[in-house]
Amino acid sequence: MLQCKRVIPLMATLFSSVPVTSAEAITVNRDIDGNVTSVEDIQIVETGVQLPDSDFLFTVTNTYRIDFLYGTFNDIFGDPNQPDFDTSCDLGESNKLCFWQNDPQAEFVINQMNDAFNALPTFPLNVVGTVIDPPPPDFLPVPTVNSNFYYIPKDFNGVDVIISRQGRNNDNNIWETETDDFPSGTGVVTSYAGAQLTSQEFEAEIPESSNVIGIIVIGLSMILVTKKK
């Protein structure tokens, strides 16, 4: 179900604050060995968004959960050569490719996760990826793989190469964002970060000129009321 909050403020102030994601706001989940299993509450805020059938512009806050998955790109996300390859990112759906063809957001998310990892009291050496193609159900627990890096896939070259952004612990007790693209073949088994959109909020943006007019109208109304008294 779409969780939508539309706040149209009264003319109380000329400026409205925009939410900003910080590493402190992110929830990092870990296993008993201290490795990272998932990341929650990563927010991306976009301003000036036009919604269908609306005369307002909106500030949209999208919140994501990241799970680490170990396998081939095709096993996790589907075959990019097929017409039904799904890159949508809908609320509550586990399509996992929320940052497809959006390099700024992919890099932003990796930076946020790395900052959160580096801020932890005890440093996490690895992320833990759940194996996508596990043995039969009677074989428990489902196997996992530790990795000192992870990829966020963001594009396809149209043949056989997935272009990804990478976060890595380079054995110097710091998680870093690799600035170059790292092609990852669709048949290569590796650790991916799969994203899920968990909440979405909308806040109407009132233009400054409208705020000023609103304040003037309210002021004139107060004067008239005072004179009547």
C-alpha atoms as an extended CHARMM CRD file, in Angstrom:
* protein
*
       229  EXT
         1         1  MET       CA              0.0000000000        0.0000000000        0.0000000000  PROA      1               0.0000000000
         2         2  LEU       CA              1.3410000000        3.4220000000       -0.9160000000  PROA      2               0.0000000000
         3         3  GLN       CA              2.1820000000        5.4140000000        2.1560000000  PROA      3               0.0000000000
         4         4  CYS       CA              1.6380000000        9.0000000000        1.0680000000  PROA      4               0.0000000000
         5         5  LYS       CA              1.8410000000       12.0910000000        3.2310000000  PROA      5               0.0000000000
         6         6  ARG       CA              0.9430000000       15.3770000000        1.5650000000  PROA      6               0.0000000000
         7         7  VAL       CA              1.6200000000       18.3410000000        3.7920000000  PROA      7               0.0000000000
         8         8  ILE       CA              0.4400000000       21.7240000000        2.5350000000  PROA      8               0.0000000000
         9         9  PRO       CA              1.7750000000       24.1780000000        5.1250000000  PROA      9               0.0000000000
        10        10  LEU       CA             -0.0790000000       27.3120000000        6.2660000000  PROA      10              0.0000000000
        11        11  MET       CA              1.6750000000       30.5720000000        5.5070000000  PROA      11              0.0000000000
        12        12  ALA       CA              3.7340000000       30.4510000000        8.6690000000  PROA      12              0.0000000000
        13        13  THR       CA              7.1790000000       30.8350000000        7.1450000000  PROA      13              0.0000000000
        14        14  LEU       CA              8.7800000000       31.7120000000        3.8490000000  PROA      14              0.0000000000
        15        15  PHE       CA             11.0440000000       28.6690000000        3.8350000000  PROA      15              0.0000000000
        16        16  SER       CA             10.4960000000       24.9630000000        4.3770000000  PROA      16              0.0000000000
        17        17  SER       CA             13.1730000000       22.5200000000        5.4570000000  PROA      17              0.0000000000
        18        18  VAL       CA             14.1150000000       19.5820000000        3.2250000000  PROA      18              0.0000000000
        19        19  PRO       CA             14.9600000000       16.2210000000        4.8640000000  PROA      19              0.0000000000
        20        20  VAL       CA             18.5850000000       15.2010000000        4.4870000000  PROA      20              0.0000000000
        21        21  THR       CA             19.9000000000       11.6740000000        4.8020000000  PROA      21              0.0000000000
        22        22  SER       CA             22.7370000000       11.1590000000        7.2590000000  PROA      22              0.0000000000
        23        23  ALA       CA             24.7690000000        8.1090000000        8.1550000000  PROA      23              0.0000000000
        24        24  GLU       CA             23.4040000000        8.3540000000       11.7090000000  PROA      24              0.0000000000
        25        25  ALA       CA             19.8380000000        7.8560000000       10.4570000000  PROA      25              0.0000000000
        26        26  ILE       CA             20.6640000000        4.6100000000        8.6570000000  PROA      26              0.0000000000
        27        27  THR       CA             20.1010000000        1.2520000000       10.3690000000  PROA      27              0.0000000000
        28        28  VAL       CA             22.8730000000       -1.3010000000        9.7980000000  PROA      28              0.0000000000
        29        29  ASN       CA             21.9410000000       -4.9080000000       10.6100000000  PROA      29              0.0000000000
        30        30  ARG       CA             24.7430000000       -7.3410000000       11.4970000000  PROA      30              0.0000000000
        31        31  ASP       CA             25.2120000000      -11.0290000000       12.2420000000  PROA      31              0.0000000000
        32        32  ILE       CA             26.8750000000      -12.5010000000       15.3390000000  PROA      32              0.0000000000
        33        33  ASP       CA             30.2820000000      -12.1190000000       13.6990000000  PROA      33              0.0000000000
        34        34  GLY       CA             29.7780000000       -8.4020000000       13.0770000000  PROA      34              0.0000000000
        35        35  ASN       CA             29.3180000000       -8.6750000000        9.3190000000  PROA      35              0.0000000000
        36        36  VAL       CA             26.6620000000       -6.5200000000        7.6490000000  PROA      36              0.0000000000
        37        37  THR       CA             23.5370000000       -8.4290000000        6.5870000000  PROA      37              0.0000000000
        38        38  SER       CA             21.3130000000       -5.5520000000        5.4440000000  PROA      38              0.0000000000
        39        39  VAL       CA             20.9000000000       -1.7760000000        5.5750000000  PROA      39              0.0000000000
        40        40  GLU       CA             17.6480000000        0.0920000000        6.2340000000  PROA      40              0.0000000000
        41        41  ASP       CA             16.3290000000        3.6630000000        6.2330000000  PROA      41              0.0000000000
        42        42  ILE       CA             18.4360000000        4.9880000000        3.3560000000  PROA      42              0.0000000000
        43        43  GLN       CA             16.6450000000        8.0810000000        2.0850000000  PROA      43              0.0000000000
        44        44  ILE       CA             16.8420000000        9.9010000000       -1.2180000000  PROA      44              0.0000000000
        45        45  VAL       CA             15.1200000000       13.2980000000       -1.3400000000  PROA      45              0.0000000000
        46        46  GLU       CA             14.0890000000       14.8630000000       -4.6520000000  PROA      46              0.0000000000
        47        47  THR       CA             12.6690000000       18.3700000000       -4.9200000000  PROA      47              0.0000000000
        48        48  GLY       CA             10.5550000000       19.9930000000       -7.6330000000  PROA      48              0.0000000000
        49        49  VAL       CA              8.7970000000       16.7580000000       -8.6160000000  PROA      49              0.0000000000
        50        50  GLN       CA              5.6590000000       17.1400000000      -10.7370000000  PROA      50              0.0000000000
        51        51  LEU       CA              3.0140000000       14.5430000000       -9.8960000000  PROA      51              0.0000000000
        52        52  PRO       CA              0.2020000000       13.5370000000      -12.2780000000  PROA      52              0.0000000000
        53        53  ASP       CA             -3.0340000000       15.5220000000      -11.9460000000  PROA      53              0.0000000000
        54        54  SER       CA             -1.4870000000       18.0400000000       -9.5500000000  PROA      54              0.0000000000
        55        55  ASP       CA             -0.7070000000       21.7380000000       -9.8710000000  PROA      55              0.0000000000
        56        56  PHE       CA              1.8520000000       21.5590000000       -7.0540000000  PROA      56              0.0000000000
        57        57  LEU       CA              5.4920000000       20.6190000000       -7.1450000000  PROA      57              0.0000000000
        58        58  PHE       CA              6.4800000000       18.1330000000       -4.4530000000  PROA      58              0.0000000000
        59        59  THR       CA              9.4500000000       17.1480000000       -2.3580000000  PROA      59              0.0000000000
        60        60  VAL       CA              9.5440000000       13.3580000000       -2.5540000000  PROA      60              0.0000000000
        61        61  THR       CA             11.3470000000       11.2930000000        0.0850000000  PROA      61              0.0000000000
        62        62  ASN       CA             12.0140000000        7.6730000000       -0.8960000000  PROA      62              0.0000000000
        63        63  THR       CA             13.2700000000        5.2530000000        1.7720000000  PROA      63              0.0000000000
        64        64  TYR       CA             15.0710000000        2.0360000000        0.8340000000  PROA      64              0.0000000000
        65        65  ARG       CA             16.2140000000       -1.2360000000        2.3410000000  PROA      65              0.0000000000
        66        66  ILE       CA             19.3380000000       -2.9130000000        0.9440000000  PROA      66              0.0000000000
        67        67  ASP       CA             19.9280000000       -6.6790000000        1.0880000000  PROA      67              0.0000000000
        68        68  PHE       CA             23.1050000000       -8.3710000000       -0.0820000000  PROA      68              0.0000000000
        69        69  LEU       CA             22.6430000000      -11.1910000000       -2.5820000000  PROA      69              0.0000000000
        70        70  TYR       CA             25.2190000000      -13.6300000000       -3.9260000000  PROA      70              0.0000000000
        71        71  GLY       CA             24.8100000000      -15.0780000000       -7.3940000000  PROA      71              0.0000000000
        72        72  THR       CA             24.8110000000      -14.1430000000      -11.0660000000  PROA      72              0.0000000000
        73        73  PHE       CA             23.0790000000      -11.0050000000      -12.2800000000  PROA      73              0.0000000000
        74        74  ASN       CA             20.5620000000      -13.0280000000      -14.2980000000  PROA      74              0.0000000000
        75        75  ASP       CA             19.6450000000      -15.2570000000      -11.3400000000  PROA      75              0.0000000000
        76        76  ILE       CA             19.0510000000      -12.2700000000       -9.0600000000  PROA      76              0.0000000000
        77        77  PHE       CA             17.6140000000       -9.5960000000      -11.3450000000  PROA      77              0.0000000000
        78        78  GLY       CA             16.5550000000      -11.4040000000      -14.5140000000  PROA      78              0.0000000000
        79        79  ASP       CA             17.9490000000      -11.5370000000      -18.0480000000  PROA      79              0.0000000000
        80        80  PRO       CA             18.4760000000       -8.0130000000      -19.4700000000  PROA      80              0.0000000000
        81        81  ASN       CA             18.2760000000       -9.4350000000      -22.9970000000  PROA      81              0.0000000000
        82        82  GLN       CA             14.6680000000      -10.5220000000      -22.5060000000  PROA      82              0.0000000000
        83        83  PRO       CA             11.6860000000       -8.2390000000      -23.2710000000  PROA      83              0.0000000000
        84        84  ASP       CA             10.1640000000       -8.8680000000      -19.8230000000  PROA      84              0.0000000000
        85        85  PHE       CA             13.2980000000       -7.6480000000      -17.9840000000  PROA      85              0.0000000000
        86        86  ASP       CA             11.8670000000       -5.5510000000      -15.1430000000  PROA      86              0.0000000000
        87        87  THR       CA             13.7090000000       -2.4460000000      -13.8950000000  PROA      87              0.0000000000
        88        88  SER       CA             10.7790000000       -0.8440000000      -12.0950000000  PROA      88              0.0000000000
        89        89  CYS       CA             10.9970000000        0.1000000000       -8.4330000000  PROA      89              0.0000000000
        90        90  ASP       CA              7.5500000000        0.0280000000       -6.8780000000  PROA      90              0.0000000000
        91        91  LEU       CA              6.6990000000        0.4170000000       -3.2190000000  PROA      91              0.0000000000
        92        92  GLY       CA              6.6330000000       -2.9600000000       -1.4920000000  PROA      92              0.0000000000
        93        93  GLU       CA              7.8990000000       -4.8580000000       -4.5460000000  PROA      93              0.0000000000
        94        94  SER       CA             11.2600000000       -6.6400000000       -4.4220000000  PROA      94              0.0000000000
        95        95  ASN       CA             12.4260000000       -5.7680000000       -7.9330000000  PROA      95              0.0000000000
        96        96  LYS       CA             15.8140000000       -4.7370000000       -6.5040000000  PROA      96              0.0000000000
        97        97  LEU       CA             16.9140000000       -2.5100000000       -9.4290000000  PROA      97              0.0000000000
        98        98  CYS       CA             15.8290000000        0.8080000000       -7.9280000000  PROA      98              0.0000000000
        99        99  PHE       CA             18.8750000000        2.7270000000       -9.2080000000  PROA      99              0.0000000000
       100       100  TRP       CA             18.9650000000        1.3540000000      -12.7500000000  PROA      100             0.0000000000
       101       101  GLN       CA             20.2480000000        3.9390000000      -15.2520000000  PROA      101             0.0000000000
       102       102  ASN       CA             20.6240000000        6.4490000000      -12.4180000000  PROA      102             0.0000000000
       103       103  ASP       CA             24.3200000000        6.6980000000      -11.6370000000  PROA      103             0.0000000000
       104       104  PRO       CA             24.0310000000        9.6840000000       -9.2250000000  PROA      104             0.0000000000
       105       105  GLN       CA             21.6020000000        7.7850000000       -7.0030000000  PROA      105             0.0000000000
       106       106  ALA       CA             23.6340000000        4.5730000000       -7.1500000000  PROA      106             0.0000000000
       107       107  GLU       CA             26.7620000000        6.4410000000       -6.0800000000  PROA      107             0.0000000000
       108       108  PHE       CA             24.8380000000        8.3580000000       -3.4050000000  PROA      108             0.0000000000
       109       109  VAL       CA             23.5030000000        5.1410000000       -1.8530000000  PROA      109             0.0000000000
       110       110  ILE       CA             26.9510000000        3.5210000000       -1.7960000000  PROA      110             0.0000000000
       111       111  ASN       CA             28.4330000000        6.6330000000       -0.1630000000  PROA      111             0.0000000000
       112       112  GLN       CA             25.7040000000        6.6000000000        2.4770000000  PROA      112             0.0000000000
       113       113  MET       CA             26.1980000000        2.9100000000        3.2530000000  PROA      113             0.0000000000
       114       114  ASN       CA             29.9740000000        3.2070000000        3.4270000000  PROA      114             0.0000000000
       115       115  ASP       CA             29.7180000000        6.2060000000        5.7570000000  PROA      115             0.0000000000
       116       116  ALA       CA             27.3550000000        4.2180000000        7.9900000000  PROA      116             0.0000000000
       117       117  PHE       CA             29.7240000000        1.2100000000        8.0260000000  PROA      117             0.0000000000
       118       118  ASN       CA             32.7180000000        3.3890000000        8.8810000000  PROA      118             0.0000000000
       119       119  ALA       CA             30.8140000000        5.0950000000       11.7190000000  PROA      119             0.0000000000
       120       120  LEU       CA             30.0480000000        1.8350000000       13.5450000000  PROA      120             0.0000000000
       121       121  PRO       CA             31.7980000000        1.3210000000       16.9310000000  PROA      121             0.0000000000
       122       122  THR       CA             33.2700000000       -1.9610000000       15.6780000000  PROA      122             0.0000000000
       123       123  PHE       CA             34.3950000000       -2.0260000000       12.0650000000  PROA      123             0.0000000000
       124       124  PRO       CA             32.6020000000       -4.5190000000        9.7670000000  PROA      124             0.0000000000
       125       125  LEU       CA             35.0870000000       -6.3480000000        7.5630000000  PROA      125             0.0000000000
       126       126  ASN       CA             32.4890000000       -7.8830000000        5.2550000000  PROA      126             0.0000000000
       127       127  VAL       CA             28.9360000000       -7.8570000000        4.0010000000  PROA      127             0.0000000000
       128       128  VAL       CA             27.0440000000      -11.1590000000        3.9910000000  PROA      128             0.0000000000
       129       129  GLY       CA             25.2980000000      -12.1170000000        0.7830000000  PROA      129             0.0000000000
       130       130  THR       CA             22.5260000000      -14.7200000000        0.7620000000  PROA      130             0.0000000000
       131       131  VAL       CA             23.1320000000      -17.3160000000       -1.9350000000  PROA      131             0.0000000000
       132       132  ILE       CA             20.3810000000      -16.9730000000       -4.5440000000  PROA      132             0.0000000000
       133       133  ASP       CA             20.6110000000      -20.5170000000       -5.8640000000  PROA      133             0.0000000000
       134       134  PRO       CA             20.7480000000      -22.5150000000       -2.6110000000  PROA      134             0.0000000000
       135       135  PRO       CA             20.5680000000      -26.3100000000       -2.1900000000  PROA      135             0.0000000000
       136       136  PRO       CA             17.1500000000      -27.9980000000       -1.7000000000  PROA      136             0.0000000000
       137       137  PRO       CA             14.8730000000      -26.6470000000        1.0700000000  PROA      137             0.0000000000
       138       138  ASP       CA             15.7800000000      -29.4610000000        3.4890000000  PROA      138             0.0000000000
       139       139  PHE       CA             19.3610000000      -28.1550000000        3.5330000000  PROA      139             0.0000000000
       140       140  LEU       CA             19.3530000000      -25.4970000000        6.2490000000  PROA      140             0.0000000000
       141       141  PRO       CA             20.4540000000      -22.8950000000        6.8950000000  PROA      141             0.0000000000
       142       142  VAL       CA             20.5610000000      -21.2570000000        3.4840000000  PROA      142             0.0000000000
       143       143  PRO       CA             24.2540000000      -20.7230000000        2.7040000000  PROA      143             0.0000000000
       144       144  THR       CA             25.7500000000      -17.2440000000        2.8180000000  PROA      144             0.0000000000
       145       145  VAL       CA             28.9560000000      -15.7620000000        1.4680000000  PROA      145             0.0000000000
       146       146  ASN       CA             31.1150000000      -13.1050000000        3.1380000000  PROA      146             0.0000000000
       147       147  SER       CA             32.5610000000      -10.4540000000        0.8560000000  PROA      147             0.0000000000
       148       148  ASN       CA             34.6260000000       -7.3000000000        1.3620000000  PROA      148             0.0000000000
       149       149  PHE       CA             32.8590000000       -5.6380000000       -1.5890000000  PROA      149             0.0000000000
       150       150  TYR       CA             29.4200000000       -5.3020000000       -3.1510000000  PROA      150             0.0000000000
       151       151  TYR       CA             28.0150000000       -4.0040000000       -6.4310000000  PROA      151             0.0000000000
       152       152  ILE       CA             25.0010000000       -1.8440000000       -7.2020000000  PROA      152             0.0000000000
       153       153  PRO       CA             24.1220000000       -2.5970000000      -10.8500000000  PROA      153             0.0000000000
       154       154  LYS       CA             23.1230000000        0.4570000000      -12.8480000000  PROA      154             0.0000000000
       155       155  ASP       CA             23.2100000000       -0.2910000000      -16.5770000000  PROA      155             0.0000000000
       156       156  PHE       CA             23.6560000000       -2.8550000000      -19.3660000000  PROA      156             0.0000000000
       157       157  ASN       CA             25.8390000000       -2.5900000000      -22.4440000000  PROA      157             0.0000000000
       158       158  GLY       CA             23.2460000000       -4.3410000000      -24.5990000000  PROA      158             0.0000000000
       159       159  VAL       CA             25.3080000000       -7.5110000000      -25.0320000000  PROA      159             0.0000000000
       160       160  ASP       CA             26.6750000000       -9.2740000000      -21.9690000000  PROA      160             0.0000000000
       161       161  VAL       CA             28.1460000000       -6.7340000000      -19.5440000000  PROA      161             0.0000000000
       162       162  ILE       CA             26.4530000000       -5.1490000000      -16.5150000000  PROA      162             0.0000000000
       163       163  ILE       CA             27.8920000000       -1.7860000000      -15.4300000000  PROA      163             0.0000000000
       164       164  SER       CA             27.9720000000       -1.3830000000      -11.6480000000  PROA      164             0.0000000000
       165       165  ARG       CA             29.0800000000        0.9190000000       -8.8650000000  PROA      165             0.0000000000
       166       166  GLN       CA             31.1650000000       -0.7230000000       -6.1780000000  PROA      166             0.0000000000
       167       167  GLY       CA             31.6470000000       -0.3360000000       -2.4420000000  PROA      167             0.0000000000
       168       168  ARG       CA             34.7500000000       -1.9970000000       -1.0190000000  PROA      168             0.0000000000
       169       169  ASN       CA             36.7000000000       -2.4880000000        2.1760000000  PROA      169             0.0000000000
       170       170  ASN       CA             40.2350000000       -2.1800000000        0.8590000000  PROA      170             0.0000000000
       171       171  ASP       CA             41.8340000000       -3.8950000000        3.8820000000  PROA      171             0.0000000000
       172       172  ASN       CA             42.6490000000       -0.5410000000        5.4690000000  PROA      172             0.0000000000
       173       173  ASN       CA             39.6980000000       -0.4210000000        7.8600000000  PROA      173             0.0000000000
       174       174  ILE       CA             37.6300000000        1.8930000000        5.7070000000  PROA      174             0.0000000000
       175       175  TRP       CA             34.8000000000        1.2330000000        3.2820000000  PROA      175             0.0000000000
       176       176  GLU       CA             35.2340000000        3.2830000000        0.1220000000  PROA      176             0.0000000000
       177       177  THR       CA             33.2930000000        3.9980000000       -3.0530000000  PROA      177             0.0000000000
       178       178  GLU       CA             35.1160000000        3.0320000000       -6.2000000000  PROA      178             0.0000000000
       179       179  THR       CA             34.8720000000        5.9920000000       -8.5570000000  PROA      179             0.0000000000
       180       180  ASP       CA             35.2420000000        3.9830000000      -11.7560000000  PROA      180             0.0000000000
       181       181  ASP       CA             32.6000000000        1.7190000000      -13.2660000000  PROA      181             0.0000000000
       182       182  PHE       CA             33.2150000000       -2.0000000000      -12.8400000000  PROA      182             0.0000000000
       183       183  PRO       CA             31.7630000000       -4.1270000000      -15.6440000000  PROA      183             0.0000000000
       184       184  SER       CA             30.3310000000       -7.3430000000      -14.2610000000  PROA      184             0.0000000000
       185       185  GLY       CA             29.3550000000      -10.0490000000      -16.7360000000  PROA      185             0.0000000000
       186       186  THR       CA             25.8120000000      -11.3990000000      -16.5080000000  PROA      186             0.0000000000
       187       187  GLY       CA             27.2300000000      -14.8850000000      -15.8900000000  PROA      187             0.0000000000
       188       188  VAL       CA             29.6860000000      -13.8680000000      -13.1540000000  PROA      188             0.0000000000
       189       189  VAL       CA             28.8540000000      -14.9370000000       -9.5880000000  PROA      189             0.0000000000
       190       190  THR       CA             29.4010000000      -12.0240000000       -7.1890000000  PROA      190             0.0000000000
       191       191  SER       CA             27.8450000000      -10.0250000000       -4.3270000000  PROA      191             0.0000000000
       192       192  TYR       CA             25.1520000000       -7.5430000000       -5.3170000000  PROA      192             0.0000000000
       193       193  ALA       CA             23.2070000000       -4.9950000000       -3.2950000000  PROA      193             0.0000000000
       194       194  GLY       CA             19.5230000000       -5.3830000000       -4.0830000000  PROA      194             0.0000000000
       195       195  ALA       CA             17.2670000000       -2.4290000000       -3.2010000000  PROA      195             0.0000000000
       196       196  GLN       CA             13.6480000000       -2.3500000000       -2.0650000000  PROA      196             0.0000000000
       197       197  LEU       CA             11.5630000000        0.8150000000       -1.8200000000  PROA      197             0.0000000000
       198       198  THR       CA              9.9910000000        0.6280000000        1.6600000000  PROA      198             0.0000000000
       199       199  SER       CA              8.2500000000        4.0030000000        2.0480000000  PROA      199             0.0000000000
       200       200  GLN       CA              7.4500000000        7.1060000000        0.0290000000  PROA      200             0.0000000000
       201       201  GLU       CA              6.3040000000       10.5140000000        1.2370000000  PROA      201             0.0000000000
       202       202  PHE       CA              5.2500000000       13.6500000000       -0.6330000000  PROA      202             0.0000000000
       203       203  GLU       CA              5.3080000000       17.2050000000        0.6620000000  PROA      203             0.0000000000
       204       204  ALA       CA              3.8250000000       20.0150000000       -1.4200000000  PROA      204             0.0000000000
       205       205  GLU       CA              6.1870000000       22.8750000000       -2.2040000000  PROA      205             0.0000000000
       206       206  ILE       CA              4.5300000000       26.2870000000       -1.9370000000  PROA      206             0.0000000000
       207       207  PRO       CA              6.3720000000       28.8390000000       -4.1270000000  PROA      207             0.0000000000
       208       208  GLU       CA              7.8520000000       31.7700000000       -2.2130000000  PROA      208             0.0000000000
       209       209  SER       CA              5.7040000000       34.2650000000       -4.1330000000  PROA      209             0.0000000000
       210       210  SER       CA              2.5750000000       32.3790000000       -3.0370000000  PROA      210             0.0000000000
       211       211  ASN       CA              3.7920000000       32.4440000000        0.5650000000  PROA      211             0.0000000000
       212       212  VAL       CA              4.2410000000       36.2180000000        0.4180000000  PROA      212             0.0000000000
       213       213  ILE       CA              0.7710000000       36.7420000000       -1.0690000000  PROA      213             0.0000000000
       214       214  GLY       CA             -0.6940000000       34.4450000000        1.5830000000  PROA      214             0.0000000000
       215       215  ILE       CA              0.9580000000       36.3830000000        4.3800000000  PROA      215             0.0000000000
       216       216  ILE       CA             -0.2870000000       39.7180000000        2.9320000000  PROA      216             0.0000000000
       217       217  VAL       CA             -3.8570000000       38.3820000000        2.6520000000  PROA      217             0.0000000000
       218       218  ILE       CA             -3.7470000000       37.0590000000        6.2150000000  PROA      218             0.0000000000
       219       219  GLY       CA             -2.3600000000       40.4150000000        7.4160000000  PROA      219             0.0000000000
       220       220  LEU       CA             -5.1310000000       42.4120000000        5.6860000000  PROA      220             0.0000000000
       221       221  SER       CA             -7.7500000000       40.0930000000        7.1350000000  PROA      221             0.0000000000
       222       222  MET       CA             -6.3970000000       40.6610000000       10.6240000000  PROA      222             0.0000000000
       223       223  ILE       CA             -6.5050000000       44.4650000000       10.0830000000  PROA      223             0.0000000000
       224       224  LEU       CA            -10.1240000000       44.3080000000        8.9390000000  PROA      224             0.0000000000
       225       225  VAL       CA            -11.0980000000       42.1690000000       11.8900000000  PROA      225             0.0000000000
       226       226  THR       CA             -9.3770000000       44.6180000000       14.2300000000  PROA      226             0.0000000000
       227       227  LYS       CA            -11.2030000000       47.6050000000       12.7060000000  PROA      227             0.0000000000
       228       228  LYS       CA            -14.5580000000       45.8920000000       13.0970000000  PROA      228             0.0000000000
       229       229  LYS       CA            -13.8850000000       45.5190000000       16.7600000000  PROA      229             0.0000000000
